[in-house]
Amino acid sequence: MVKQASLSIIEDTKNHKFLMIKHLRGINKGYVNFPGGKKEENETMEECVIRETFEETAISIKNPKLVGYAEFP
C-alpha cells in the first residue's frame, strides 16, 4: 500500500515570504517544514491539504493547487 502525504506551500506574495512551522513533538521535533501530513482513507488530496493546513496553522485555505509530487523509496 502506498502512503500519501501533503505539504502546503503558502506564500505571502506581497512580502515574498513562505509560511513554515516548527515541529514541537514527534520524529520531526525541532525541525522546520511546510504544514502537511498523512492523507486519511477515503480523503482526496485536496481535502488532506485543507485539513492538515488548518490543523497545524488554523488557516483555512480554498482551492489548493497541485504544483508537484515526490516519491520516496
Gaussian input, Z-matrix of N, CA and C with variables (Angstrom, degrees):
# hf/3-21g

backbone

0 1
 N
 C     1     B1
 C     2     B2     1     A1
 N     3     B3     2     A2     1     D1
 C     4     B4     3     A3     2     D2
 C     5     B5     4     A4     3     D3
 N     6     B6     5     A5     4     D4
 C     7     B7     6     A6     5     D5
 C     8     B8     7     A7     6     D6
 N     9     B9     8     A8     7     D7
 C    10    B10     9     A9     8     D8
 C    11    B11    10    A10     9     D9
 N    12    B12    11    A11    10    D10
 C    13    B13    12    A12    11    D11
 C    14    B14    13    A13    12    D12
 N    15    B15    14    A14    13    D13
 C    16    B16    15    A15    14    D14
 C    17    B17    16    A16    15    D15
 N    18    B18    17    A17    16    D16
 C    19    B19    18    A18    17    D17
 C    20    B20    19    A19    18    D18
 N    21    B21    20    A20    19    D19
 C    22    B22    21    A21    20    D20
 C    23    B23    22    A22    21    D21
 N    24    B24    23    A23    22    D22
 C    25    B25    24    A24    23    D23
 C    26    B26    25    A25    24    D24
 N    27    B27    26    A26    25    D25
 C    28    B28    27    A27    26    D26
 C    29    B29    28    A28    27    D27
 N    30    B30    29    A29    28    D28
 C    31    B31    30    A30    29    D29
 C    32    B32    31    A31    30    D30
 N    33    B33    32    A32    31    D31
 C    34    B34    33    A33    32    D32
 C    35    B35    34    A34    33    D33
 N    36    B36    35    A35    34    D34
 C    37    B37    36    A36    35    D35
 C    38    B38    37    A37    36    D36
 N    39    B39    38    A38    37    D37
 C    40    B40    39    A39    38    D38
 C    41    B41    40    A40    39    D39
 N    42    B42    41    A41    40    D40
 C    43    B43    42    A42    41    D41
 C    44    B44    43    A43    42    D42
 N    45    B45    44    A44    43    D43
 C    46    B46    45    A45    44    D44
 C    47    B47    46    A46    45    D45
 N    48    B48    47    A47    46    D46
 C    49    B49    48    A48    47    D47
 C    50    B50    49    A49    48    D48
 N    51    B51    50    A50    49    D49
 C    52    B52    51    A51    50    D50
 C    53    B53    52    A52    51    D51
 N    54    B54    53    A53    52    D52
 C    55    B55    54    A54    53    D53
 C    56    B56    55    A55    54    D54
 N    57    B57    56    A56    55    D55
 C    58    B58    57    A57    56    D56
 C    59    B59    58    A58    57    D57
 N    60    B60    59    A59    58    D58
 C    61    B61    60    A60    59    D59
 C    62    B62    61    A61    60    D60
 N    63    B63    62    A62    61    D61
 C    64    B64    63    A63    62    D62
 C    65    B65    64    A64    63    D63
 N    66    B66    65    A65    64    D64
 C    67    B67    66    A66    65    D65
 C    68    B68    67    A67    66    D66
 N    69    B69    68    A68    67    D67
 C    70    B70    69    A69    68    D68
 C    71    B71    70    A70    69    D69
 N    72    B72    71    A71    70    D70
 C    73    B73    72    A72    71    D71
 C    74    B74    73    A73    72    D72
 N    75    B75    74    A74    73    D73
 C    76    B76    75    A75    74    D74
 C    77    B77    76    A76    75    D75
 N    78    B78    77    A77    76    D76
 C    79    B79    78    A78    77    D77
 C    80    B80    79    A79    78    D78
 N    81    B81    80    A80    79    D79
 C    82    B82    81    A81    80    D80
 C    83    B83    82    A82    81    D81
 N    84    B84    83    A83    82    D82
 C    85    B85    84    A84    83    D83
 C    86    B86    85    A85    84    D84
 N    87    B87    86    A86    85    D85
 C    88    B88    87    A87    86    D86
 C    89    B89    88    A88    87    D87
 N    90    B90    89    A89    88    D88
 C    91    B91    90    A90    89    D89
 C    92    B92    91    A91    90    D90
 N    93    B93    92    A92    91    D91
 C    94    B94    93    A93    92    D92
 C    95    B95    94    A94    93    D93
 N    96    B96    95    A95    94    D94
 C    97    B97    96    A96    95    D95
 C    98    B98    97    A97    96    D96
 N    99    B99    98    A98    97    D97
 C   100   B100    99    A99    98    D98
 C   101   B101   100   A100    99    D99
 N   102   B102   101   A101   100   D100
 C   103   B103   102   A102   101   D101
 C   104   B104   103   A103   102   D102
 N   105   B105   104   A104   103   D103
 C   106   B106   105   A105   104   D104
 C   107   B107   106   A106   105   D105
 N   108   B108   107   A107   106   D106
 C   109   B109   108   A108   107   D107
 C   110   B110   109   A109   108   D108
 N   111   B111   110   A110   109   D109
 C   112   B112   111   A111   110   D110
 C   113   B113   112   A112   111   D111
 N   114   B114   113   A113   112   D112
 C   115   B115   114   A114   113   D113
 C   116   B116   115   A115   114   D114
 N   117   B117   116   A116   115   D115
 C   118   B118   117   A117   116   D116
 C   119   B119   118   A118   117   D117
 N   120   B120   119   A119   118   D118
 C   121   B121   120   A120   119   D119
 C   122   B122   121   A121   120   D120
 N   123   B123   122   A122   121   D121
 C   124   B124   123   A123   122   D122
 C   125   B125   124   A124   123   D123
 N   126   B126   125   A125   124   D124
 C   127   B127   126   A126   125   D125
 C   128   B128   127   A127   126   D126
 N   129   B129   128   A128   127   D127
 C   130   B130   129   A129   128   D128
 C   131   B131   130   A130   129   D129
 N   132   B132   131   A131   130   D130
 C   133   B133   132   A132   131   D131
 C   134   B134   133   A133   132   D132
 N   135   B135   134   A134   133   D133
 C   136   B136   135   A135   134   D134
 C   137   B137   136   A136   135   D135
 N   138   B138   137   A137   136   D136
 C   139   B139   138   A138   137   D137
 C   140   B140   139   A139   138   D138
 N   141   B141   140   A140   139   D139
 C   142   B142   141   A141   140   D140
 C   143   B143   142   A142   141   D141
 N   144   B144   143   A143   142   D142
 C   145   B145   144   A144   143   D143
 C   146   B146   145   A145   144   D144
 N   147   B147   146   A146   145   D145
 C   148   B148   147   A147   146   D146
 C   149   B149   148   A148   147   D147
 N   150   B150   149   A149   148   D148
 C   151   B151   150   A150   149   D149
 C   152   B152   151   A151   150   D150
 N   153   B153   152   A152   151   D151
 C   154   B154   153   A153   152   D152
 C   155   B155   154   A154   153   D153
 N   156   B156   155   A155   154   D154
 C   157   B157   156   A156   155   D155
 C   158   B158   157   A157   156   D156
 N   159   B159   158   A158   157   D157
 C   160   B160   159   A159   158   D158
 C   161   B161   160   A160   159   D159
 N   162   B162   161   A161   160   D160
 C   163   B163   162   A162   161   D161
 C   164   B164   163   A163   162   D162
 N   165   B165   164   A164   163   D163
 C   166   B166   165   A165   164   D164
 C   167   B167   166   A166   165   D165
 N   168   B168   167   A167   166   D166
 C   169   B169   168   A168   167   D167
 C   170   B170   169   A169   168   D168
 N   171   B171   170   A170   169   D169
 C   172   B172   171   A171   170   D170
 C   173   B173   172   A172   171   D171
 N   174   B174   173   A173   172   D172
 C   175   B175   174   A174   173   D173
 C   176   B176   175   A175   174   D174
 N   177   B177   176   A176   175   D175
 C   178   B178   177   A177   176   D176
 C   179   B179   178   A178   177   D177
 N   180   B180   179   A179   178   D178
 C   181   B181   180   A180   179   D179
 C   182   B182   181   A181   180   D180
 N   183   B183   182   A182   181   D181
 C   184   B184   183   A183   182   D182
 C   185   B185   184   A184   183   D183
 N   186   B186   185   A185   184   D184
 C   187   B187   186   A186   185   D185
 C   188   B188   187   A187   186   D186
 N   189   B189   188   A188   187   D187
 C   190   B190   189   A189   188   D188
 C   191   B191   190   A190   189   D189
 N   192   B192   191   A191   190   D190
 C   193   B193   192   A192   191   D191
 C   194   B194   193   A193   192   D192
 N   195   B195   194   A194   193   D193
 C   196   B196   195   A195   194   D194
 C   197   B197   196   A196   195   D195
 N   198   B198   197   A197   196   D196
 C   199   B199   198   A198   197   D197
 C   200   B200   199   A199   198   D198
 N   201   B201   200   A200   199   D199
 C   202   B202   201   A201   200   D200
 C   203   B203   202   A202   201   D201
 N   204   B204   203   A203   202   D202
 C   205   B205   204   A204   203   D203
 C   206   B206   205   A205   204   D204
 N   207   B207   206   A206   205   D205
 C   208   B208   207   A207   206   D206
 C   209   B209   208   A208   207   D207
 N   210   B210   209   A209   208   D208
 C   211   B211   210   A210   209   D209
 C   212   B212   211   A211   210   D210
 N   213   B213   212   A212   211   D211
 C   214   B214   213   A213   212   D212
 C   215   B215   214   A214   213   D213
 N   216   B216   215   A215   214   D214
 C   217   B217   216   A216   215   D215
 C   218   B218   217   A217   216   D216

   B1=1.4527
   B2=1.5349
   B3=1.3016
   B4=1.4608
   B5=1.5232
   B6=1.3229
   B7=1.4644
   B8=1.5164
   B9=1.3254
   B10=1.4496
   B11=1.5225
   B12=1.3196
   B13=1.4606
   B14=1.5208
   B15=1.3112
   B16=1.4554
   B17=1.5208
   B18=1.3132
   B19=1.4594
   B20=1.5146
   B21=1.3279
   B22=1.4577
   B23=1.5165
   B24=1.3174
   B25=1.4562
   B26=1.5282
   B27=1.3266
   B28=1.4597
   B29=1.5212
   B30=1.3417
   B31=1.4580
   B32=1.5262
   B33=1.3267
   B34=1.4606
   B35=1.5232
   B36=1.3254
   B37=1.4630
   B38=1.5237
   B39=1.3199
   B40=1.4640
   B41=1.5255
   B42=1.3396
   B43=1.4614
   B44=1.5254
   B45=1.3364
   B46=1.4674
   B47=1.5267
   B48=1.3411
   B49=1.4640
   B50=1.5238
   B51=1.3415
   B52=1.4542
   B53=1.5179
   B54=1.3409
   B55=1.4558
   B56=1.5222
   B57=1.3275
   B58=1.4592
   B59=1.5262
   B60=1.3167
   B61=1.4607
   B62=1.5176
   B63=1.3208
   B64=1.4667
   B65=1.5215
   B66=1.3245
   B67=1.4679
   B68=1.5250
   B69=1.3236
   B70=1.4581
   B71=1.5210
   B72=1.3431
   B73=1.4665
   B74=1.5159
   B75=1.2961
   B76=1.4586
   B77=1.5192
   B78=1.3170
   B79=1.4562
   B80=1.5282
   B81=1.3236
   B82=1.4620
   B83=1.5261
   B84=1.3260
   B85=1.4620
   B86=1.5330
   B87=1.3401
   B88=1.4506
   B89=1.5197
   B90=1.3227
   B91=1.4621
   B92=1.5268
   B93=1.3194
   B94=1.4661
   B95=1.5236
   B96=1.3312
   B97=1.4584
   B98=1.5203
   B99=1.3146
   B100=1.4587
   B101=1.5274
   B102=1.3408
   B103=1.4646
   B104=1.5235
   B105=1.3087
   B106=1.4622
   B107=1.5038
   B108=1.3189
   B109=1.4542
   B110=1.5098
   B111=1.3134
   B112=1.4647
   B113=1.5204
   B114=1.3221
   B115=1.4602
   B116=1.5251
   B117=1.3263
   B118=1.4538
   B119=1.5260
   B120=1.3310
   B121=1.4582
   B122=1.5264
   B123=1.3190
   B124=1.4650
   B125=1.5254
   B126=1.3063
   B127=1.4555
   B128=1.5301
   B129=1.3242
   B130=1.4547
   B131=1.5263
   B132=1.3256
   B133=1.4583
   B134=1.5318
   B135=1.3251
   B136=1.4615
   B137=1.5296
   B138=1.3363
   B139=1.4620
   B140=1.5284
   B141=1.3246
   B142=1.4643
   B143=1.5306
   B144=1.3228
   B145=1.4608
   B146=1.5278
   B147=1.3205
   B148=1.4657
   B149=1.5214
   B150=1.3381
   B151=1.4645
   B152=1.5255
   B153=1.3282
   B154=1.4624
   B155=1.5335
   B156=1.3204
   B157=1.4631
   B158=1.5248
   B159=1.3332
   B160=1.4583
   B161=1.5274
   B162=1.3325
   B163=1.4723
   B164=1.5259
   B165=1.3180
   B166=1.4665
   B167=1.5233
   B168=1.3654
   B169=1.4649
   B170=1.5246
   B171=1.3274
   B172=1.4667
   B173=1.5311
   B174=1.3390
   B175=1.4555
   B176=1.5220
   B177=1.3453
   B178=1.4601
   B179=1.5179
   B180=1.3192
   B181=1.4613
   B182=1.5161
   B183=1.3246
   B184=1.4622
   B185=1.5183
   B186=1.2999
   B187=1.4593
   B188=1.5309
   B189=1.3403
   B190=1.4732
   B191=1.5255
   B192=1.3132
   B193=1.4630
   B194=1.5148
   B195=1.3117
   B196=1.4589
   B197=1.5233
   B198=1.3257
   B199=1.4658
   B200=1.5290
   B201=1.3248
   B202=1.4531
   B203=1.5049
   B204=1.3255
   B205=1.4578
   B206=1.5132
   B207=1.3205
   B208=1.4606
   B209=1.5212
   B210=1.3204
   B211=1.4626
   B212=1.5054
   B213=1.3273
   B214=1.4491
   B215=1.5121
   B216=1.3352
   B217=1.4704
   B218=1.5259
   A1=109.64
   A2=116.30
   A3=122.07
   A4=109.02
   A5=116.22
   A6=120.80
   A7=108.26
   A8=116.11
   A9=121.08
   A10=109.83
   A11=115.37
   A12=121.14
   A13=108.80
   A14=115.32
   A15=120.53
   A16=111.25
   A17=114.95
   A18=123.28
   A19=106.67
   A20=117.36
   A21=121.69
   A22=109.00
   A23=115.82
   A24=120.93
   A25=106.20
   A26=115.64
   A27=122.16
   A28=108.21
   A29=115.19
   A30=120.23
   A31=111.08
   A32=115.86
   A33=123.27
   A34=104.66
   A35=116.89
   A36=120.56
   A37=112.79
   A38=117.23
   A39=120.19
   A40=111.15
   A41=116.30
   A42=121.51
   A43=113.65
   A44=116.97
   A45=122.46
   A46=112.25
   A47=115.12
   A48=121.43
   A49=108.85
   A50=115.35
   A51=121.91
   A52=110.23
   A53=116.31
   A54=122.16
   A55=109.50
   A56=116.42
   A57=122.05
   A58=108.02
   A59=116.74
   A60=121.47
   A61=110.50
   A62=115.35
   A63=120.90
   A64=107.64
   A65=116.23
   A66=120.91
   A67=110.03
   A68=115.46
   A69=121.09
   A70=113.57
   A71=117.02
   A72=119.83
   A73=110.11
   A74=115.57
   A75=121.07
   A76=113.56
   A77=114.68
   A78=121.39
   A79=112.41
   A80=117.51
   A81=121.78
   A82=113.38
   A83=117.32
   A84=121.03
   A85=110.97
   A86=115.08
   A87=121.39
   A88=114.23
   A89=117.23
   A90=121.03
   A91=110.64
   A92=115.58
   A93=122.34
   A94=107.85
   A95=115.84
   A96=120.94
   A97=108.94
   A98=115.88
   A99=120.88
   A100=108.55
   A101=117.63
   A102=119.86
   A103=110.32
   A104=116.71
   A105=120.09
   A106=111.10
   A107=115.36
   A108=119.64
   A109=111.92
   A110=115.01
   A111=121.74
   A112=112.38
   A113=114.11
   A114=121.79
   A115=108.60
   A116=115.36
   A117=120.50
   A118=110.38
   A119=115.76
   A120=121.52
   A121=109.51
   A122=116.77
   A123=123.93
   A124=113.51
   A125=118.19
   A126=123.10
   A127=107.73
   A128=116.91
   A129=119.02
   A130=108.51
   A131=116.42
   A132=119.41
   A133=110.67
   A134=116.85
   A135=120.14
   A136=110.61
   A137=117.05
   A138=120.93
   A139=110.62
   A140=116.67
   A141=121.50
   A142=110.56
   A143=117.12
   A144=121.49
   A145=110.40
   A146=116.50
   A147=120.92
   A148=110.58
   A149=117.28
   A150=121.96
   A151=111.72
   A152=116.53
   A153=120.03
   A154=111.57
   A155=117.09
   A156=120.03
   A157=109.86
   A158=117.11
   A159=120.09
   A160=111.62
   A161=117.41
   A162=120.78
   A163=111.59
   A164=117.22
   A165=120.17
   A166=114.52
   A167=117.50
   A168=118.73
   A169=114.02
   A170=118.21
   A171=124.57
   A172=111.77
   A173=116.94
   A174=122.35
   A175=108.37
   A176=116.27
   A177=121.22
   A178=108.69
   A179=116.29
   A180=120.37
   A181=109.38
   A182=115.82
   A183=121.98
   A184=108.30
   A185=116.31
   A186=122.78
   A187=113.99
   A188=118.03
   A189=118.28
   A190=110.08
   A191=115.61
   A192=121.52
   A193=110.51
   A194=116.38
   A195=121.90
   A196=108.51
   A197=115.54
   A198=119.22
   A199=111.70
   A200=117.48
   A201=120.25
   A202=111.35
   A203=114.83
   A204=121.03
   A205=108.98
   A206=115.12
   A207=120.77
   A208=108.23
   A209=116.14
   A210=121.95
   A211=108.83
   A212=116.38
   A213=122.24
   A214=108.99
   A215=117.29
   A216=120.36
   A217=111.35
   D1=132.43
   D2=179.40
   D3=-87.51
   D4=128.54
   D5=175.98
   D6=-92.90
   D7=138.57
   D8=179.06
   D9=-120.43
   D10=149.12
   D11=178.22
   D12=-145.41
   D13=161.42
   D14=-178.25
   D15=-116.24
   D16=156.60
   D17=168.19
   D18=-133.11
   D19=132.09
   D20=179.33
   D21=-103.77
   D22=117.57
   D23=177.52
   D24=-101.19
   D25=103.74
   D26=-175.27
   D27=-108.70
   D28=120.44
   D29=-175.75
   D30=-109.57
   D31=134.85
   D32=167.62
   D33=-87.76
   D34=95.43
   D35=-173.08
   D36=-67.80
   D37=-26.00
   D38=179.17
   D39=-67.88
   D40=-42.09
   D41=-176.53
   D42=-104.17
   D43=0.89
   D44=179.26
   D45=55.41
   D46=49.89
   D47=178.52
   D48=-128.46
   D49=156.43
   D50=178.98
   D51=-117.12
   D52=144.68
   D53=178.49
   D54=-82.53
   D55=126.24
   D56=175.02
   D57=-133.52
   D58=158.39
   D59=-179.94
   D60=-123.62
   D61=151.66
   D62=175.10
   D63=-101.99
   D64=124.13
   D65=-179.52
   D66=-73.68
   D67=134.38
   D68=-176.77
   D69=-103.28
   D70=-9.53
   D71=-179.01
   D72=-153.16
   D73=171.79
   D74=175.98
   D75=78.74
   D76=-167.84
   D77=-174.86
   D78=-63.42
   D79=-25.21
   D80=-179.11
   D81=-97.68
   D82=11.81
   D83=-177.40
   D84=-51.87
   D85=129.08
   D86=178.09
   D87=89.87
   D88=-12.95
   D89=-179.72
   D90=-90.54
   D91=153.04
   D92=177.91
   D93=-108.96
   D94=136.14
   D95=-178.67
   D96=-155.79
   D97=174.59
   D98=173.04
   D99=-74.88
   D100=152.52
   D101=175.62
   D102=-61.41
   D103=147.62
   D104=177.41
   D105=164.07
   D106=179.47
   D107=179.71
   D108=174.88
   D109=-171.87
   D110=-173.52
   D111=-74.64
   D112=140.58
   D113=176.37
   D114=-77.23
   D115=133.25
   D116=179.01
   D117=-86.27
   D118=158.07
   D119=178.26
   D120=-58.69
   D121=140.70
   D122=179.55
   D123=64.20
   D124=22.06
   D125=178.62
   D126=-114.65
   D127=138.20
   D128=175.45
   D129=-78.12
   D130=162.82
   D131=178.23
   D132=-63.69
   D133=-36.68
   D134=178.03
   D135=-62.40
   D136=-42.93
   D137=177.57
   D138=-63.68
   D139=-38.46
   D140=178.78
   D141=-62.65
   D142=-46.09
   D143=-179.78
   D144=-60.54
   D145=-46.34
   D146=-179.27
   D147=-62.81
   D148=-46.96
   D149=-178.00
   D150=-64.62
   D151=-50.69
   D152=-176.89
   D153=-64.27
   D154=-39.33
   D155=178.18
   D156=-61.65
   D157=-44.67
   D158=179.52
   D159=-65.94
   D160=-43.89
   D161=-179.24
   D162=-59.70
   D163=-37.38
   D164=-173.53
   D165=-94.71
   D166=-17.60
   D167=-175.70
   D168=-131.64
   D169=-13.60
   D170=-173.39
   D171=65.97
   D172=19.34
   D173=175.99
   D174=-99.19
   D175=127.97
   D176=176.42
   D177=-92.63
   D178=122.86
   D179=178.25
   D180=-112.55
   D181=156.28
   D182=178.05
   D183=-130.34
   D184=149.43
   D185=174.54
   D186=52.40
   D187=55.71
   D188=177.31
   D189=-62.66
   D190=149.66
   D191=-179.83
   D192=-114.53
   D193=133.20
   D194=176.56
   D195=-74.04
   D196=124.41
   D197=178.05
   D198=-113.76
   D199=-6.74
   D200=177.65
   D201=163.48
   D202=178.17
   D203=175.95
   D204=-149.83
   D205=160.54
   D206=178.58
   D207=-134.73
   D208=145.56
   D209=176.02
   D210=-116.01
   D211=138.02
   D212=178.63
   D213=-121.51
   D214=142.94
   D215=-179.89
   D216=-69.36

